[in-house]
Amino acid sequence: MTGCSFLHRRYNSQMEIARERFLDDTRTYHLSVGLRSRTTAAHSLLSALTDDEKAQVSAAIVSALDEVERILRQHMVPPK
């Protein structure tokens, strides 16, 4: 399993904290779970987080992604 993190990535002037993961080595199964601001107020809220708080949000997203992966793995087709 491989993955990467995009903390503080701006997307069309929005704030996003996201985690991405490949479920296999072939990169066939690629997932992304994130938190993205949709309003100015939400952007300000996310932007105001400390580095430690951003890391906590990222860890919460990783936990959610772990649960999603657990569910999806039951339905994955093995690579040929």
C-alpha positions, 0 to 999 in steps of 0.5 A: 500500500502506498500513499501521499498527503497533500496538506494545505493544497490550494484548489481554486482558492479553496483550502484542502486537507487530503490523503490519497492511497493506492490499494495495490502496487499496480495503482489500479485502485486509487482513492482520495479522501479529503476535507475541502473548504467551500466557503470563505468562512470554511477556508478561513477556519481551515487556514487558521489551524495550527500545524499540529491541528492540521496533522490531527485532521489529517490523522482523522482522514487517515482513520476514515480512509482505513475504514473505507479501505477495509470495506472496499477490500472485500470487493477488490478483484485480484490483479491478473 
